[in-house]
Amino acid sequence: MTIRKSTIEDIDLILRMYDHSRSVMRADGNMTQWVGYPTRKDVEEDIAQEVSYIIEESEGEHGSAQACGTFAMVPGVEPTYGYIDHGRWIDEQTPYTTLHRMAAMPGVHGIADIAFRYAKEQCDHLRVDTHHDNRPMHHILEKEGFVYCGIIYMPDGAPRDAYEWWRYDSVPADLKEYVEKEILPRHEKYDAAHRPDHIRRVIARTMMQQHTPMAYAAASMHDIGICEGREVHHLASGRIIRADKNLRRWFTEEEIETIAQAAEDHRASATTAPRSLLGCILSEADRDIEPETIVRRTVEYGFSHYPELDREGHWQRTLDHLHEKYAEGGYIKLWMDDSPNAEPLADLRALIRDEARLRPLFDTLFDTLCNNNRPQ
């Protein structure tokens, strides 16, 4: 496979790829993505700006190259990324490149893998968005190490799921492979607050503050003890980290102890500061403080663990938990003076104080859970 920039002569070919990829989306149940888009004008503008690429496959040693895929790789600020809902970008400071308009010829597979690999070779910071119903792309993005950040909106108001990726050159490739193959899969069976997408966000936030293999390992394994229960998972994580013989391939005993202590100290209910800078960074990175996400997880937890409660009982439980943990005087603490969580926590506290806004959100979430769990 080779990759070259698209030319005017490629326009009709690219449009055929878009038509085919659109038909694949429809066959997979995605009926609303790429309606009247991308257009010929979009392709012409991409080519004029030199951001459109063609993936070619050579037919034999001396055969002609056949185009099999296309994508756009656009550096600079993407206007629709200026506002993000139900989450936040993790890195707001570093310049990024956005991947758009990925498509393939009929019968061709693996184009996304090739495009992402090429983009990662060229860039340190990538963003991409995709339709919520584009399940194959969600799977590819997670496999490629992208982190889900929230929802952005197209110019017509249509929502898209937003993802972000960074290069971690300081982390040995075999350590990343160990985490991807042995650590993250263990989280597939855990509750929604401790799934691989949460771990990836914590890794990204931790690495933004401390770009070291130790930081990567601590973030990757901080919740590994959730298998022994939420109440003791931080202690179990420390014990599992200390006992993991594989970690001795990359770290000294002293470094492993620091990693284990950071995992033990990360829990939100801790009343004393973490014992190391790494512990403080990990503790802050573990805080998924996005107001609607916090409320949703609170309602989901109550719905799952207290099925005997009625609507008003769940409402009171939600209020009690939010006040106990997040409101002014709650037990959650921010351990860094310049914490990136300070502004989101202030927004959440404002929502908790304003029950006229909080109650409709609760009711919507509660009704959704009831409908999803109603026997068919």
Sequence and secondary structure as in RCSB ss.txt:
>XXXX:A:sequence
MTIRKSTIEDIDLILRMYDHSRSVMRADGNMTQWVGYPTRKDVEEDIAQEVSYIIEESEGEHGSAQACGTFAMVP
GVEPTYGYIDHGRWIDEQTPYTTLHRMAAMPGVHGIADIAFRYAKEQCDHLRVDTHHDNRPMHHILEKEGFVYCG
IIYMPDGAPRDAYEWWRYDSVPADLKEYVEKEILPRHEKYDAAHRPDHIRRVIARTMMQQHTPMAYAAASMHDIG
ICEGREVHHLASGRIIRADKNLRRWFTEEEIETIAQAAEDHRASATTAPRSLLGCILSEADRDIEPETIVRRTVE
YGFSHYPELDREGHWQRTLDHLHEKYAEGGYIKLWMDDSPNAEPLADLRALIRDEARLRPLFDTLFDTLCNNNRP
Q
>XXXX:A:secstr
 EEEE  GGGHHHHHHHHHHHHHHHHHTT  STTSS S HHHHHHHHHTT EEEEEEE SSSS EEEEEEEEEEE
S  GGGS  BSS  S SSS  EEEEEEEE TT   HHHHHHHHHHHH SEEEEEE TT HHHHHHHHHTT EEEE
EEE TTS EEEEEEEE  TTS HHHHHHIIIIIGGGGGGS GGGSHHHHHHHHHHHHHH  SHHHHHHHHHTTGG
GGG GGGHHHHHHHHHHH GGGGGT  HHHHHHHHHHHHH  TT SS  SSHHHHHHHHHT    HHHHHHHHHH
HHHHH TT  HHHHHHHHHHHHHHHTSTT S    STT TTHHHHHHHHHHHH HHHHHHHHHHHHHHHHHHTS 
 
